[in-house]
């Protein structure tokens, strides 16, 4: 990270979820920590596995008064189909237009592919960045280890 610093403020954003509802990061301030998961593409093999892993372990995060937000540059309608087809029961946020603005703010937008790089952040209840991890594309994460680290960071 260059402009973003752990301990510093998380860039605020409002994005639409798979149901067309606005989700604003700062609306959680004072009440919940937020795990933000950036991923490249809905329906791709690695991303489908990742999001299914998050779905299967969601209770581990919500137990700690944490919201999970997954962000990609896919359009909202693609995210709705993705959520419906895989039973994804947490917010999938569309950073489609202006294309990649939130991913850019978090320094994870890949200009070459036009998608977010695999990256995760934890934003504490005060709205500050507390933890982050970034993975090279197209490699996936060691999902179990990644989710354990993410859970520990928000707990």
Helices and strands as residue ranges (DSSP letters): E 14-16, E 22-24, G 25-28, E 33-38, H 45-56, H 58-62, E 66-72, H 76-86, E 91-94, H 101-105, E 109-110, E 115-116, E 119-123, E 129-134, H 143-154
